[in-house]
């Protein structure tokens, strides 16, 4: 079934499959920064959630899928507090309105608390309907310094992309949640701060009441107290997100380069249900007026565990597309 995208003024950009809202990008005057919610998996189950289930206030910024950064020229565009910056959506243009793939281009302004604009952003959101009611969302970002002065993205775990998964998928819940990365490391102990091209979070999610059939080849999670299905969400980091050769650190004596060089992100991922590729985990990135920063991510919901869904093959196919 094809998708259809529409804009609700001052509120959301909605993507539907038939009558079902499969995902949406929310914005508006009361929204600190745009965020994506819901993000549905097979069986129309929600694979992400809003906020930390045990700390809704302290982690109010954990809004399902979002873009931000903890240190943009000294301003926090990650948290939500009086001293934090805001990412204001100024314009939305639908690129493809209907079909297996739909897309919208956003124009955004990264503004400090005093109203100064630090960055201009162009963001392309592309949603693709996959087999078995799986869903893909590609996020392409271009960040441009707003003034003639360069803007620094400081060293931090937090940014640019964050994903908060459904509560029952969390490893900490003890219901079968599992993290796996492209290096075949598992859970927070094996994946936190490590290089990887992709990260996957999978686990049980209660079956949607509106769906009668079970997703193919996943079955029902027998250890969960209500009918549930095993689903996952994978995040792909594109190799071009790494610093350009002229910006990369010099090789050390053992031949290794620093953090984000080499085409693989370092990941901030927790057993408590969130993950994100860290763009500046060990070194800052500078956005010069004549050289915008461009990054690209892809997020896919899928049935079953990553091996069943062949996530590594999917990543390699996406990477070959350029």
N, C-alpha and C positions, 0 to 999 in steps of 0.2 A: 504494500500500500504506500502511496506517495505521501509526502509531508506538505504542509502549507504553513506559511509564515505570515504574521500580521503584526501591526503596531497598535498598541493601546496607548493613546497619548498620555504623557506624564506618568506612565505606570509600568508597562512591560512590553517586551517583544515576545510574542507567543508562537510556539511551534506545535502544530497539532498533526496527529495521524488519525484521519477521520474525525471523530468527535473527541478523541482523547488528547489532553494536553500532555505532551511527552517531555517538553522542556520549555523554559522561558528565561529571558534575561530581564531582571527587574531594575528600574531606575526611578528617578523622580526627586523632588526637592527635599524629601525626608530621608532619602537613601544615601548613606555616606559614600558608597561606591557601588557600581552595578554588580550584581551577582546572578548566578544561574541556579534556578530551582523551579521545579523538580528536575531530576535527570533519571528517566525511567529505564529499567532493564526488562528482560523478557518476562512476560506475564503481567506487564504494566506495574511492576513493583518499583518502589523508590529505593535507589541505591545510595542516595545522599540524604543529608538532613540539615536543618538549620540549628546552629549552636552546638556547644558541647553538652551532652546529656547530663553531666554532673556539675557544670559551671556555666549556666546560661548567661550570666552577667559578665563575668571575667572573660568569656570567650564569645561574646555576642557578635564579634567580627567573623566568626567561623560560619559563614553563610553559604553552605553547600559547595559551590564552586565559585571562586572569586579571584580577581587580579588586584595586587597591591604590592607595596614594598615598605619595609620598616624604617628605611633611612634614605630619603631623597633630598639631598642637600641639607640634611639635618632635620627634616620633617618626616613624621611618622604617617605613612599612608597605608598602614596595616591594621593598627588597632582602632578602636572607637572610643575616644575620650575628647575633652575640650581642646587639647593641644594637637589633635590629629588633623591631617589634611583631608580634603575631600576630592573624589574623582567625579566630576560633573559631566554627565552625558549631554552634549549640546545638539547632536544631530544623529539621525538614524536614516539610512537609505537602504531599502530592500534591493538586493542584487538579483536574487532568484526567488520568486514568490512561491512556486509550486513544483513538485517533482520528487524524485528519490533523494535529491540534494537541494537544500534551500540555504540562502545566505543573506546576511545583512552587514552593512558597514557602519560602524559607529565612529563619531568624532567626540573625543573627550578632553577635558581640561583638568590637569592635576593642580589643585589650588591649595596653598598654605592657609593656615587659620586666619591670617591677616588679609586674605584675598589675592595675594600674589600668585600668578600662574608660573609654575616651575616647568611643567612639561605639557606638550600637546601630544595627544595619542590618536592614532588611527587603528581601529580594531576590527578585524573581519571575523565574524562568527559564521561557521559553516556546519550545518547539521545534516547528517546522512542517515537514511533509514537502512538498516542492515537486515540480513536474513534472521528470521526467528524473533522479530520485534526487538532486536538489539539496536542500539543507537550510538552514533559517533558525533562528537563535537570537536571541530578543529578551531583553534584560536590562533590568529596571526596578529601580531602586535608590532607597531612602529612607534617608538617614543622619540620625540624631537624636543631639544632644549628650546624653551620659549624666548629666551633672551640671547644676547651675543656672548654670554658667559657659559662655560661648560657646567653641567650638572652631574654630581657624583651620586652613584648608588652605592651606599656604604656596605661594609661587611656585615652580614646578617644571615641567619637561617631563613628569615621570613620574606619571601618574594622570589619570583613574581606571582606564582600560581599556588593556590591552596585548594585542597579538596577535603571535605568532612563527610565520611561515609555513614551509612545507616547504623543506628545503635547496635542492632543485633549482629552486624558484621564485624564489630570490634573484636580484636583478639582478647582484650580484657574481659569481655562478657563470658568467655569460656563456653561458647555455643558452637565453636567450629570456625570462627573467623581466622583468616590466615593472610599474611603478607608474603609476597614473593617478588624478587626483582630479576632483572635480566642476567645477573650473575649466579642465579639459583640460590641466593641467600634468602633466609626466611625471617619474618617478624622483625620487631624493632632491634633486637639484639644483633641480628645479622645485617640489617639494611640501613640503620641510622648512620648518616654521614658518609655512606659509601657511594662510589661511582656506579652508575647504572644508566642504561639507555631507556629502560621502562620500569615502572613499578605497578604492581597489581594488588588490590585488596579484594578478597572474596569471602563469602560466608552466607549464613542463612538469613533470609528476609521473608516475613509472613506473606503468604500468597494474597494477591489483590482480590477483593471480594467480587470485582467486576469481571474476573477471568475464570472460566470454568475449567479449561484444560491446563495441563502442566507443561512448562517449557520442555522441549525435547532434550533427552539425554542428561537431564539433571536430577530427576527424581525429587523426592521430598526429603528434607533433612529430618531424620528420625529422632534425633536427640533434642529437637526444639519442641516446646510444650504445645504449640499450635501449628497447623499446617504451614510449612515453609518450604522454600526452594533455595538451592544454592546458586547464587549469582555473584558477579564481580564487576569491578570497575578498574580499568587499566589506564594509566597515564603514560604517554609517549613524549620524550624530550628529543627535539630534533638536533642532530649534531652541529648544525650551523648556529645554534644558540651559544656555543662556546666562544670565548674571545677570539677575535681575529689574530692572525699570527703576530702582527706588530704589537698587539696588546698583551699577548700571553707572557707569563713569567719565563725567565731563562731556565734551562735545564739544570738540575742539581747534579752533584757528583755521581749519583747512581743512575743518571740518565732519565730520572723521572721529572715531569713538569708539575707545576702547582695545580691546585684544585680544579678549576673548571675548564682547563685546556684539555685537548685530546678528544673532544666530541662527546663526553659523557658528563652529565650533571652529577652533583653530590646531592643526596636526598635527605630531607627532614621528614621522617616518617615515625609514627608512634603506634604502639599497641592500643592506645585509647581512641583510635579511629580517625586519624587524619594523615595526609601525605601531601608532599609538594616538592618539586625540583627546586633546589636553592641556586639562584642565579649568581649570588655573590657570597657564598658561604665562607670563603677564606680570603678573598681579595675584592676590592672595590672595582666598579666599572664606571667609566666616565663617558657621558653622552656629550659630545662636542656639537656645537651649532651646525657644523658642516657634515656631521656623520651621525645620523639617527641610529638608534639601537633597534634591531629587528629580531624578534623571537617567535617561535612557532611551537605549539603544543597540540596534541590530539588526545582526546579522552573517549574511551569506548566502554559501554556496558556490555556484558556478555553472560551467557548461560554457563553454569558449572565453574570448575576451577580453571586457572590459566592454561594448564596443559590440555584440558578438554577443548578450550576455546582457541588453542594454538596462537596465543598472544605473541609469542616471539616471531612467528611467521607473519602475523599481521603487522608487527612493527617493521620488519624488514621490507615488506611490500610497500608500506607508507614511506619509508626512507628512500626506497628506489624511485619514488615518484618525484623526488627533487625538493 
